[in-house]
């Protein structure tokens, strides 16, 4: 064999070997797709890896999966105020001093603390029917003093609403004291205009809402349009100044109570009227009911000059409260109404005949 032929054969064998090496080292399209898919699976944290693929290097023990901790968030929160037999606030209660019941079943307390700094969302609701003519100016003076005392502009907000047969928002919720003062100043007794019949006698227009008092309608509007929109975690309260003599509401008192309970709004009632106004009455029972059922209190000053003292007591109550929370032993999410009862169980404290003020129930969540 000639030298040239030998060189040609060797060159051909070298080229064949080089091609075989390149083909072996280059992955196929299928292999590239599989590798890319595996990489994506690792990035997004899926579990679609190859059967023999392990996230843990061989020879090393696998790490246990982290334990899932479930936190119970279905707590029932209740704010309450405690006063002794002399109407002094009790400010040193401990969790072990109090027991809470739901439908007469004792509940395990999850949280107990004194509330002194919770932001407030308030609405001052003023009756401006004719029965308030002689006391309205005193009400306005006391309301301004109350606002100046209780409102912290960096934390709290308040609104002013007047009503006869229809409610009127004098000032939307705000933390601006000047605007609140102006809103209170705008409050005035609203009377239907007088008109005379053909013989010159005054005639009442039965269709004019200014001749009526719709307390529950006004309160419903305040709850729905103002306080329901207050930030979560604020203490929501209505301060009502009226004689409680409702003459034309389309909404029932009990419906207002239920709505307030759902929104966790406490209602303080100040029962007052013009002593010289002969029509109607002071309905103390209605005012006590809406306040007691929502965790507030009803006040009945004998004269207008006592209004400042009443507002001062409301201020103190809003700042002297406790928060107690529990996870109900009844886990049913059935939307049912459940009664709440609080008791002081410390024998030494019981000697002072404590009175606890709190909402008397709540509505369970509904699935």
Residue pairs with C-beta under 8 A, 6 or more apart in sequence:
27 35
37 48
38 49
38 50
38 53
41 47
41 48
41 49
42 49
49 55
56 62
56 63
72 110
72 327
74 327
74 328
74 331
74 365
75 110
75 111
75 325
75 326
75 327
76 102
76 325
76 326
76 327
76 328
76 340
76 362
77 111
77 264
77 323
77 324
77 325
78 100
78 295
78 323
78 324
78 325
78 340
78 342
78 358
78 359
78 362
79 115
79 235
79 266
79 295
79 321
79 322
79 323
79 358
79 359
80 295
80 321
80 322
80 324
80 342
80 356
80 357
80 358
81 89
81 317
81 320
81 321
81 322
81 356
81 357
81 358
82 89
82 90
82 93
82 322
82 344
82 354
82 355
82 356
82 357
83 89
83 90
83 354
83 355
83 357
84 90
84 352
84 353
84 354
84 355
85 352
85 353
85 354
89 316
89 317
89 320
90 349
90 352
90 354
91 114
91 320
93 114
93 322
93 344
93 349
94 112
95 109
95 112
95 324
96 345
96 346
97 344
97 345
97 346
97 349
98 109
98 112
98 322
98 324
98 342
98 343
98 344
98 345
98 356
99 106
99 342
99 343
99 345
100 106
100 107
100 109
100 324
100 326
100 340
100 341
100 342
100 343
101 107
101 339
101 340
101 341
101 342
101 343
102 326
102 328
102 329
102 330
102 338
102 339
102 340
103 330
103 338
103 339
104 339
104 341
105 329
105 330
107 326
107 327
107 328
107 329
108 326
108 327
108 329
109 324
109 325
109 326
110 325
110 326
110 327
111 323
111 324
111 325
111 326
112 322
112 323
112 324
112 325
113 322
113 323
114 321
114 322
114 323
115 235
115 321
115 322
115 323
116 319
116 320
117 155
118 233
118 234
118 235
118 321
119 155
119 156
119 157
119 231
119 233
119 234
119 235
120 150
120 151
120 152
120 155
120 156
120 157
120 158
120 234
120 235
120 237
120 318
121 156
121 157
121 158
121 173
121 227
121 230
121 231
121 234
121 235
121 236
121 237
122 150
122 151
122 156
122 157
122 158
122 159
122 236
122 237
122 238
122 239
123 158
123 159
123 160
123 161
123 173
123 222
123 226
123 227
123 237
123 238
123 239
124 143
124 146
124 147
124 158
124 159
124 160
124 161
124 184
124 238
124 239
124 241
125 161
125 162
125 163
125 218
125 219
125 222
125 238
125 239
125 240
125 241
125 242
126 132
126 136
126 139
126 140
126 143
126 160
126 161
126 162
126 163
126 187
126 241
126 242
127 162
127 163
127 164
127 213
127 215
127 240
127 241
127 242
127 243
128 136
128 162
128 163
128 164
128 187
128 188
128 189
128 190
129 164
129 189
129 190
129 210
129 212
129 213
130 189
130 191
130 274
130 277
130 279
131 213
131 243
131 245
131 273
131 274
131 277
131 279
131 280
132 139
132 189
132 241
132 242
132 243
132 272
132 273
132 274
133 189
133 274
133 277
134 274
134 275
134 276
134 277
134 304
135 272
135 273
135 274
135 304
136 187
136 188
136 189
138 304
138 305
138 307
139 241
139 272
139 304
139 307
140 184
140 185
140 187
141 307
141 308
142 307
142 308
142 310
142 311
143 160
143 184
143 239
143 241
143 311
144 181
144 184
145 308
145 311
146 239
146 311
146 312
146 314
146 315
147 158
147 177
147 180
147 181
147 184
148 177
149 311
149 312
149 315
150 156
150 314
150 315
150 318
151 157
151 158
151 175
151 177
151 180
153 175
153 176
153 177
154 175
155 175
156 175
157 173
157 174
157 175
157 230
157 234
158 171
158 173
158 174
158 175
158 180
159 169
159 171
159 172
159 173
159 174
159 183
159 222
159 226
160 169
160 170
160 171
160 180
160 183
160 184
160 186
160 187
161 167
161 168
161 169
161 170
161 218
161 221
161 222
161 226
162 168
162 170
162 186
162 187
162 188
162 190
163 213
163 214
163 215
163 217
163 218
164 190
164 209
164 210
164 211
164 212
164 213
164 214
165 208
165 209
165 210
165 211
165 212
165 213
165 214
165 247
165 248
166 209
166 210
166 214
166 217
166 218
167 214
167 217
167 218
167 221
167 222
169 225
169 226
170 183
170 184
170 186
170 187
171 179
171 180
171 182
171 183
171 184
171 186
172 226
173 226
173 229
173 230
174 180
190 210
191 210
191 211
192 204
192 205
192 208
192 210
192 211
193 205
193 208
194 202
195 202
195 203
195 205
196 202
196 203
197 203
204 211
205 211
209 248
212 247
212 248
213 242
213 245
213 246
213 247
213 248
213 280
214 246
214 247
214 248
214 249
214 250
215 240
215 242
215 244
215 246
215 249
215 286
216 246
216 249
216 251
216 252
216 253
216 255
216 256
217 248
217 249
217 250
217 251
219 238
219 240
219 256
219 260
219 267
219 290
220 251
220 255
220 256
220 259
222 238
223 238
223 256
223 259
223 260
223 263
223 265
224 259
227 236
227 238
227 263
227 265
228 263
230 236
235 266
235 318
235 321
236 263
236 264
236 265
236 266
237 265
237 266
237 267
237 268
237 296
237 318
238 260
238 265
238 266
238 267
238 268
239 268
239 270
239 311
239 314
240 267
240 268
240 269
240 270
240 287
240 290
241 270
241 272
242 269
242 270
242 271
242 272
242 287
243 271
243 272
243 273
243 280
243 281
243 282
243 283
244 269
244 271
244 282
244 283
244 284
244 285
244 286
244 287
245 273
245 280
245 281
245 282
245 283
246 253
246 283
246 286
247 280
253 286
253 289
253 290
256 290
257 289
257 290
257 293
257 294
258 337
258 363
260 266
260 267
260 290
260 293
260 294
261 293
261 294
261 359
261 361
261 362
261 363
262 362
262 363
264 359
264 362
265 294
266 294
266 295
266 296
266 359
267 290
267 291
267 294
267 296
268 291
268 296
268 297
268 298
268 299
268 314
268 317
269 287
269 288
269 290
269 291
269 296
269 297
269 298
269 299
270 298
270 299
270 300
270 301
270 307
270 310
271 282
271 283
271 284
271 287
271 298
271 299
271 300
272 282
272 300
272 301
272 304
272 307
273 280
273 282
282 300
284 298
284 300
287 298
287 300
288 298
290 296
291 297
291 298
292 298
292 360
293 359
293 360
294 359
295 357
295 358
295 359
295 360
296 357
297 314
297 317
297 357
299 310
299 313
299 314
301 307
301 309
301 310
317 357
324 342
328 338
328 364
330 338
330 364
332 364
333 364
333 365
333 366
333 367
334 364
334 366
334 367
335 363
335 364
335 365
335 366
336 363
336 364
337 361
337 362
337 363
337 364
338 361
338 362
338 363
338 364
339 360
339 361
340 358
340 359
340 360
340 361
340 362
341 360
342 356
342 358
343 356
344 350
344 354
344 356
